């Protein structure tokens, strides 16, 4: 059972494990969540050599690609059988409509964490979820099921100054120049 944290503490690791192991119910005032965006990219830790030039030695920090596999299926069925009723309903509808693909795997990963974040958020607290337009509409529906549709405050559109080289990466459509921040209380 988690104990109340009484000192400033920095955690390193999977936020799901940390939330479950270290955070009691209703102990957090403000949550800003900037998770991976399901971008299908690998992100590296960049190193510089003594002259400040890029080093060839790079370490993959994380892979932002989600796969439907045995672990994802296990978490999905946990949410269906043990999650809040509205969450189980939304997850079943998403599963039936979009199937077992990378987006559904991403939504399962996010949903189980959002349920825990709801548990630790004080009734007077608020949450900001930073995401991109490819999943924001799905995440909004999931958050409505978890936090309650009446607690939705706003969708903040964050316009970037560049397109993150969308065209150089092979984009053939309009460039993506904004992220979404969903705000709930």
LINKAKA-V987306 format. One record per run of one state. SS is the DSSP state (@ for helix, = for strand, . for the rest). FROM is the first residue (numbers start at 1). LEN is the number of residues. If there is no record, write none. Layout:
ss->SS from->FROM len->LEN
ss->SS from->FROM len->LEN
//
This chain:
ss->. from->1 len->14
ss->@ from->15 len->8
ss->. from->23 len->5
ss->= from->28 len->7
ss->. from->35 len->6
ss->= from->41 len->5
ss->. from->46 len->2
ss->= from->48 len->1
ss->. from->49 len->5
ss->= from->54 len->1
ss->. from->55 len->4
ss->= from->59 len->6
ss->. from->65 len->5
ss->@ from->70 len->13
ss->. from->83 len->2
ss->@ from->85 len->14
ss->. from->99 len->3
ss->@ from->102 len->19
ss->= from->121 len->12
ss->. from->133 len->3
ss->@ from->136 len->12
ss->. from->148 len->1
ss->@ from->149 len->3
ss->= from->152 len->8
ss->. from->160 len->18
ss->= from->178 len->7
ss->. from->185 len->1
//
